[in-house]
Amino acid sequence: MKACIDIGGTKVAVSLNSGTGLELLARRTEPTAKTGTNDALARQVLRLVDESCAEAGIAPTAVQRAGVSSCGPFVIRDGLVEVAAPNICGGMAGPLRGLPNDWTTALLEAPLRERFAQVRVENDCIAALEAERRWGALQGFDHCAYVTWSTGIGVGLCVDGHVLRGKNGNAGHAGHMFVSDNDDALCGCGNIGDVEALVAGNAVARRFGADAATLLQRAKSGDAQSEGMVDELCRVMGRALYNLVVTLDLQRISLGGSVFWNNRDYLLPRLQSQITGKLPALTGGCDLQAAGLADRVGDYAALALLV
């Protein structure tokens, strides 16, 4: 049996897989633990695995392999992954960011290795990229990316058929690029005015006074002021996507995440317009697509790590 673990800045989801096929059993989900000591996240994951086992009628000892798709960045300490995620660890940007802890990292891999015989931890967008290349909208593409527009902004990258990971597994943290002059949008990483601070789901309410779902619903209903705000979000996000395309010479970008997925028909053409026609020698032949695995991409991302 396999444990499929998806860790985001907003929620943690755990499912089980029998080791054959794509069926995910006994899915459990909760808001991501952000209080107490910095092993709270790992303890939450282990508890949710136990609860999934109980629901499925499976002995916890039968689950020997764990695939962990987690938001990052990662810090490697003694060869093991700890999570330094701006939307989880409050000690990175300090009290102004409003997170209820002073963690600079959250323990993850070490406690899991005490429980499971095999553990594979990857950045959530690298894992989602693997899932989308195996089962989703990136099948058959050797030059591609997966991008999530959700609580945060994350990217998984593949060039010449090789998934890019970097020295600590942090390749693809394009959400922390600077693409616009801004001196009042504080990111959880401590940057002021990076992509995530400007357009991520948790940034919209701070910048525009309405959460992302409300703002987008107003825009889709024809409210001119809201349309202008969303156009600004798409301009910033579109510039980030353009930078990826021209830097890596991509064929396709698959997009997911709650902000994008719940508004994909409205957002997709606006994002594509930020790429199409700009330097056609590099952008021609590259398209944006909604994630082929839809809103389950996070669950299958964790499973892809164990295939």
Secondary structure by P-SEA (a helix, b strand, c coil): cbbbbbbcccbbbbbbbcccccccccccccccccccccaaaaaaaaaaaaaaaaaaccccccccbbbbbccccccccccbbbbbccccccccccccccccccccccccaaaaaacccbbbbccaaaaaaaaaacccccccccccbbbbcccbbbbbbbcccbbbbccccccccccccccccccccccccccccccccccccccccccccccaaaaaaaaaaccaaaaaaaaaaaaaaaaaaaaaaaaccccbbbbbcccccccccccaaaaaaacccccccccccbbbbccccccaaaaaaaaaaac
